[in-house]
Amino acid sequence: MKKWFVFVLLCFAALPVVAADREDVAPDHVFTAILTDTIDVHTVEGNVQMKRGDQNWPVKVRAKDKTITITPIEPYAPGAYEAVFTAGIKNLGGKALTAQTYTFTVTDKPLTTYESDYNFVWQAAGTYQDFYLTGKRGSEVVAGYTMTPATAFDLPITVGMKKSDVLAQYGEPLTEIVKGNVRYQLNDTDRVMTYLTEGRYVSYIVDVHDANRIRAILWVREDMEQAKDGFYRTPSETYAQDASRLMFELLNASRVHYGLQPLLWHDKLSQIARLHSVDMATHNFFSHTNLSGEAPHDRIERGGLSPRMSGENISYGYTNSILAHEGLMDSKGHRDNILQADFTHIGIATAFNAEYAPYITQNFMRP
């Protein structure tokens, strides 16, 4: 399992805001650390270094407001690096930050890909801090998903704008997609607003818990959507694993967006989640309590774990992990689990019923 790195700057006066990387990073990686205090930018020069062993790596350091970024002047070589921050960095009040060193690993391997419910794969190109996905069919970009205004895919509406901006730009959203003689009804059109524009089906996802701002944007090229046969794809073990891992990425990106630490993947907890997903899919029920009357904490303890705290989210029937994640973020109780600061680990598993509809279980815990 890959290691997950959390980068935090500490100050004497305030708690940190977490900045984090998804996994081993690319050679052009931009290291980001975010503070809750505004930085005295004049104190940053000379107090930030990037080291590869005993060698100082040439980097460009930029500080603005509460953020410090480190960009390599020449691409990193594969291997382990240390970002070193000295106590010479201060906030505007003159209080020094605690000296800190953070590590990350650069890889020259291709980025991780995830099977989608279309004829392309998702590739996670961004960090958790500015998370987005590109849908790739070979070298072609045929789809996209973004949680950040920094990646807008040449669309006129960006993440953070309002639902009213979408309506002003496009009018009322589609209520169905027609493929040949089949009409596919679109649900929840008040919060997932879909439009066919310039050869793309674009869905603007509205955050009902944040003043109806656009939380994320998902688009798929028109020919990709029209070529998709049926509502669900034929599942496979690889697709089930990728669906769960992609949801892990989405969930952690949402946590980091709200200043929380990303969760760690827990294999045994994932096995426990898988048993419940398979149970629901096989026996055609959807509940936190199984047919034997066991609640989530009962199943977790039966699986051999004794956490200090635990929680569970379940999802059913969404066509893919992206829409399932967005559905959970719309539900207050599920959203609270995803954004629970005290959780540290998660297990996620996906199973499919006879009609290929996915059942997803997320088990959270703090050991």
Secondary structure, 3 states (H helix, E strand, C coil): CCCCCEECCCECCCCCECEECCCCECCCCCEEEECCCCECHHHCCCCEEEEECCEECCEEEEEECCEEEEEECCCCCCEEEEEEECCCCEECCCCEECCEEEEEEECCCCCCEEECCCCCEEEECCCCCCCEEEEEECCEEEEEEECCCCCCCCCCCCCCCEHHHHHHHHCCCCCEEEECCEEEECCCCCCEEEEEECCEEEEEEEECCCCCEEEEEEEEEHHHHHHCCCCCCCCCHHHHHHHHHHHHHHHHHHHHHCCCCCCEECHHHHHHHHHHHHHHHHHCCCCCCCCCCCCHHHHHHHCCCCCCEEEEEEEECCCCHHHHHHHHHHCHHHHHHHCCCCCCEEEEEEEECCCCCEEEEEEEEEC
